[in-house]
Amino acid sequence: MRVSLQSTGALERRLEVSVPNEEVEQAFDARLKVFSRTARLKGFRPGKAPLAVVKRQFGPQLRDEVVGELVRQSLGKALAEHRLEPIDGPRVEALPAGVGEGLRYAAVFEIYPTIELKGLESIEVSRPTAEVGSADVDAMIETLRKQRPNFVAATRPAADGDRLTVDFEGRIDGTPFEGGAGTGIAIVLGQGRMLKDFEAGLVGVSAGETKTFPVAFPADYGKAELAGKTAEFTVTVQAHEAQELPPLDDAFCLAFGVADGGVEQLRREVEDNMRRELADTVRARVKTQLLDKLVAANPIDLPRVSVEQQVRALQLDWLRRIGAKPEDLKQPPPREPFEEAAKRRVAIGLLIAEVLRREGIRLDSARFEERVEAAAAGYSDPDAAAAQIKGNANLRAQLESGVLEDQAVEWLLGKVKVADAPTTFKELMNFGA
């Protein structure tokens, strides 16, 4: 077997492999003899057909199988000989065989870049520091009250935050259209669940009033037959209610799962949750800064195949979030909006992998168990959910990867400069803005 190696790009390699004709024919003859022992041909007992007859009928199929196996074997040897680790399955292409060559092919693939971590001592990370104060808890309780308002009959004209119950009918050029009518529809003004012009037309109305006003459909409206058109709606207000904040009593506490301890217990649980959210936010801010600066300090060649895989993953994630299915689209989403994020993901993954390799960091099993427990906590049967997570190879790999990344980040934070930056819960969490 002869092998030649070429670098056809920063990370792309091309292996050309030649297998002698003698080796190919020996492998083919051996395969033919084994197959002939059980071959079934019309007019012959199983395994008794002459070798020449078996070769004539099954030879092409068997030769293809032999060539495929020889490619796998010879490629594995060639990669091991040159100490190469392809990122993805090599692209194999047949080449014209010369004299004495029974098989000749080229394998093209990308390899992982060589990484030397540097610049850690020059990286500076700002770590926000804040406390959850009594005023912050008061503000959060008020937010919870606003999320669960009571509605009472209003005695003033309708304004944002009010709930209207309406009957309506829309017409375009005097003709009703599909989906343009409704009866007993509840609308909270200001929530943006109806078209902007529709909600604006209801500001100032009162119960029992009927009003007619124009509503413009946006040019990108979901129904093409309505996009860019203007309809005239006639709306009758059946009821008009204003929001009233609920009292801080046992019923309010029970709505948030607090059955005992009343308002004081609710405050304690709200404060604990706020502290957890604060800690998570600080960790996320620090981690993002660290990884961004790590990538900037360590520019590396990125494998195209890895970037494309991440672009595809981001496209699929975006489609899931908007409720679309790839098979329903005539063409995939454009790749450009996802390219930079994909490159960042790949760069971070390679750098984290190098930290783990260089420092010999292994999975912290206790942290993994905590991560599984947290992921399963929201299910009705957490133990069963945890077992299912551990038994799912993809889910398990995702959680293990997350734990290892956190371990690598902790090691990195021990090597860079971290400066505390005092702030407030309100500023850090953008709360009440």
C-alpha positions, 0 to 999 in steps of 0.5 A: 500500500502506498500513501501520499499526504497533501495539505489542501487548506489550513485544516484540510488534508488529502490522502491518496492511497494505492492498494496493489492489484495482487492484494485486491485479487487475493481479497476478492478470491477469498471472499468468493470462496467463502460466499460460494460455500452457501451460495444458492443457484438454480440447478445446484444444491446449496454450496455446490455450484462451480466457482466460475458460475458463482463468480459470473453471477455474483462477482460484481457485487462481491468485488464492490464489497471487497473494495469497500472493505479494503478502503475502510481498512487501508484508510484506517491504516493510513490515518494511523500511520500519519497520526491524523484524526478526521473531524468528520467522515472523510470524503472518498473519491475513486482515482484511476488506477495505474499499472499494478494498482488494483485500487486507488482513491483519495480521502479528503477531510479536515483535522482539528487545529493545534491549540496553544492556550495563551494570553490568560494572564492578560485577561481581565473579567468584571464580576458584578456584585449585588445584594437582594435587599428588602426593597427589592423583595417589596418590588418583586411582591408588587410585580407578582400582584400585578401579574395576578390582578382582579378585574372590577367594573370600571366607571371611567373610559377604557385605558391601557391595562383595562379588560374589555369584552367585545363583539366585533365585525370587520369588513374590507371594501364593505365585505366581511372576511374570514377571521374578521368577526368575534363574539365575547372576546376578552382583550386587555388593552396594552398587551399587544395581542390584537393589532395595534390599530384595533387596540388604539381604537378601543382606548376611551370607550365605555361599556355598552358603546359601539364604535367603528374605526379603521384597522391597517394590517401590516405588510408582513401580516400572516395571512397574505390576503389581508397583508397591507390592507385596511379594514373597517371594524365595528365593535360593541363593548359588552363589558369594561373592567379595570385592574385592581391589585389583589390583597396580600392575604393567604389566598394570594400566597396560596396562588404561588404555592405557599400554603403555610406561613402566610406573607412572611413565608412568601417573602422568604421564598421570593427572596431565596428565588431572587438570590438564585436568579442573581447568582445565575446572572452573575455566573452567566455574565462572568462566563460570557466575558471570560469566553469572549476574551479567551476567543479573542486572545486565541484566534484559531483556524475553525473547521468548516465542517464544524461551523456548518454543523453549528449553523444547521443546529442554530437554524433548527433551534430558530425554527423550533422557537417560531413553531416551524418545521424544516420539512414545511419550508421550501428552502432552509433559512439563510445561513448568514445570520447564524454564521458568527454565533456558529463560529463562536460556538466552535471556537469556544468548544475547541478551546474548552476541549484543550483546557480539559485535555491539557489539565486532565479535567474529568467529569465531576460525578457529583455535579453531574448528579446535581445537574440531572436532579435539577433537570428532572425537578420539574416533572411529576415523577423526578426519579423516573425523569432522572433515570430517563435522562441518564438513559438517553445518550443525547441528553446525558451527553449534553448535561455532561458537556455542560458540567465539563464546560463549567469545570473548565471555566472555573479553572480558567477563572483561577488563571485570569484577573477577576475584579468585583464591580459593585452594582444593585439587584435592580440594575443587574437584573434590569428589574422594574425598568 
